[in-house]
Amino acid sequence: MLAKKVANVGFEALRVVERRPVGLDELARYPVFPEEFVAFLRRAIPEDRHAALVWAVTVTARNPGGVDGA
């Protein structure tokens, strides 16, 4: 899905550089997630899933049109 969206805006040569799991403890360190929300997630999601809740993906791609796409 990400590859298709990146291609739709003109980028080429998409390459996944890193893919790693991110757990609740790491998400809790980001100020975008309020403490109340993290506490809710801890209650709502089974504990065995807390260590790998989402995936962080780092990708590179080339924009053949240049920085501004012109």
Residue frames as qw, qx, qy, qz and C-alpha x, y, z in Angstrom:
[[0.000, 0.886, 0.463, 0.000, 0.00, 0.00, 0.00],
 [0.299, -0.797, 0.113, 0.513, 2.78, 2.45, 0.88],
 [0.427, -0.135, 0.600, 0.662, 4.61, 1.65, -2.37],
 [0.232, 0.610, 0.660, 0.372, 1.50, 2.42, -4.42],
 [0.119, -0.942, -0.273, 0.158, 0.89, 5.73, -2.65],
 [0.394, -0.623, 0.313, 0.599, 4.53, 6.78, -3.05],
 [0.383, 0.123, 0.680, 0.613, 4.42, 5.89, -6.75],
 [0.140, 0.780, 0.596, 0.130, 1.16, 7.84, -7.19],
 [0.119, -0.959, -0.044, 0.252, 2.92, 11.08, -6.18],
 [0.524, 0.818, -0.236, 0.031, 5.81, 10.52, -8.56],
 [0.342, -0.686, 0.642, -0.019, 8.51, 8.81, -6.51],
 [0.857, 0.324, -0.384, -0.111, 10.46, 5.86, -7.89],
 [0.575, 0.324, -0.667, 0.346, 12.84, 3.19, -6.65],
 [0.619, -0.605, 0.164, -0.474, 11.14, 2.73, -3.29],
 [0.623, 0.196, -0.712, 0.256, 13.33, 0.68, -0.96],
 [0.707, -0.675, -0.108, -0.184, 12.57, -0.46, 2.58],
 [0.289, 0.630, -0.577, 0.431, 15.67, 0.30, 4.66],
 [0.038, 0.114, -0.833, 0.540, 14.37, -0.82, 8.04],
 [0.637, -0.379, -0.382, -0.552, 11.26, -2.45, 9.46],
 [0.272, 0.086, -0.803, 0.523, 10.95, -2.97, 13.21],
 [0.398, -0.637, -0.651, -0.112, 8.24, -3.47, 15.81],
 [0.010, -0.386, 0.290, -0.875, 7.33, -0.63, 18.16],
 [0.383, -0.399, -0.816, 0.169, 5.73, -1.35, 21.50],
 [0.290, -0.858, -0.385, -0.178, 3.59, 0.56, 23.95],
 [0.589, -0.616, -0.070, 0.519, 6.54, 1.57, 26.13],
 [0.417, -0.011, 0.322, 0.850, 8.20, 3.27, 23.16],
 [0.010, -0.637, -0.518, -0.571, 4.97, 4.92, 22.00],
 [0.434, -0.801, -0.385, 0.149, 4.43, 6.29, 25.51],
 [0.525, -0.369, 0.038, 0.766, 7.65, 8.33, 25.19],
 [0.191, 0.316, 0.419, 0.830, 6.21, 10.42, 22.34],
 [0.094, 0.243, 0.403, -0.877, 4.29, 13.52, 23.48],
 [0.394, -0.016, -0.472, -0.788, 1.69, 13.00, 20.76],
 [0.590, -0.297, -0.734, -0.158, 0.15, 10.19, 22.84],
 [0.383, -0.609, 0.248, -0.649, -1.45, 11.51, 26.08],
 [0.067, -0.263, 0.889, -0.370, -0.91, 9.42, 29.23],
 [0.637, 0.140, 0.464, -0.600, -4.64, 8.67, 29.40],
 [0.768, 0.445, -0.267, -0.376, -4.60, 7.24, 25.89],
 [0.367, 0.429, -0.817, 0.117, -1.58, 5.04, 26.61],
 [0.313, -0.120, 0.779, -0.530, -3.26, 3.83, 29.82],
 [0.764, 0.283, 0.165, -0.555, -6.38, 2.98, 27.81],
 [0.663, 0.478, -0.546, -0.185, -4.28, 1.02, 25.29],
 [0.065, 0.356, -0.879, 0.311, -2.61, -0.92, 28.11],
 [0.516, 0.071, 0.652, -0.550, -6.05, -2.00, 29.36],
 [0.732, 0.444, 0.067, -0.512, -7.63, -2.61, 25.95],
 [0.652, 0.529, -0.531, -0.115, -4.83, -4.53, 24.23],
 [0.958, -0.265, -0.094, 0.053, -3.72, -7.95, 25.48],
 [0.422, -0.812, 0.358, 0.184, -0.38, -7.76, 27.31],
 [0.756, -0.079, 0.529, 0.377, 1.30, -10.24, 24.96],
 [0.517, 0.673, 0.343, 0.402, 0.90, -7.67, 22.14],
 [0.220, -0.951, -0.040, 0.212, 2.36, -4.68, 24.04],
 [0.539, -0.488, 0.416, 0.545, 5.94, -5.24, 22.84],
 [0.215, -0.020, 0.659, 0.721, 5.08, -5.18, 19.12],
 [0.309, 0.594, 0.540, -0.510, 1.98, -3.06, 18.73],
 [0.528, 0.820, 0.051, -0.215, 2.80, -1.32, 15.44],
 [0.810, 0.096, 0.231, 0.531, 5.60, -1.32, 12.87],
 [0.029, -0.859, 0.180, 0.479, 8.06, 1.47, 12.15],
 [0.787, 0.356, 0.367, 0.345, 9.18, 1.45, 8.53],
 [0.124, -0.742, 0.263, 0.604, 12.00, 3.54, 7.08],
 [0.732, 0.472, 0.439, 0.220, 12.01, 3.86, 3.31],
 [0.158, -0.504, 0.312, 0.789, 13.98, 5.68, 0.66],
 [0.579, 0.618, 0.525, 0.091, 12.74, 6.72, -2.77],
 [0.342, -0.127, 0.314, 0.877, 13.87, 8.87, -5.67],
 [0.321, 0.778, 0.351, -0.410, 11.98, 11.87, -7.02],
 [0.618, 0.216, 0.458, 0.601, 12.86, 12.01, -10.74],
 [0.165, 0.853, 0.330, 0.368, 11.36, 15.51, -11.04],
 [0.278, 0.437, -0.322, 0.793, 13.70, 17.09, -8.51],
 [0.125, -0.139, -0.676, 0.713, 13.06, 18.49, -5.06],
 [0.333, 0.271, 0.247, -0.869, 10.06, 20.61, -6.04],
 [0.568, 0.349, 0.742, -0.068, 8.69, 18.15, -8.59],
 [0.386, 0.792, -0.034, -0.471, 9.11, 20.65, -11.44]]
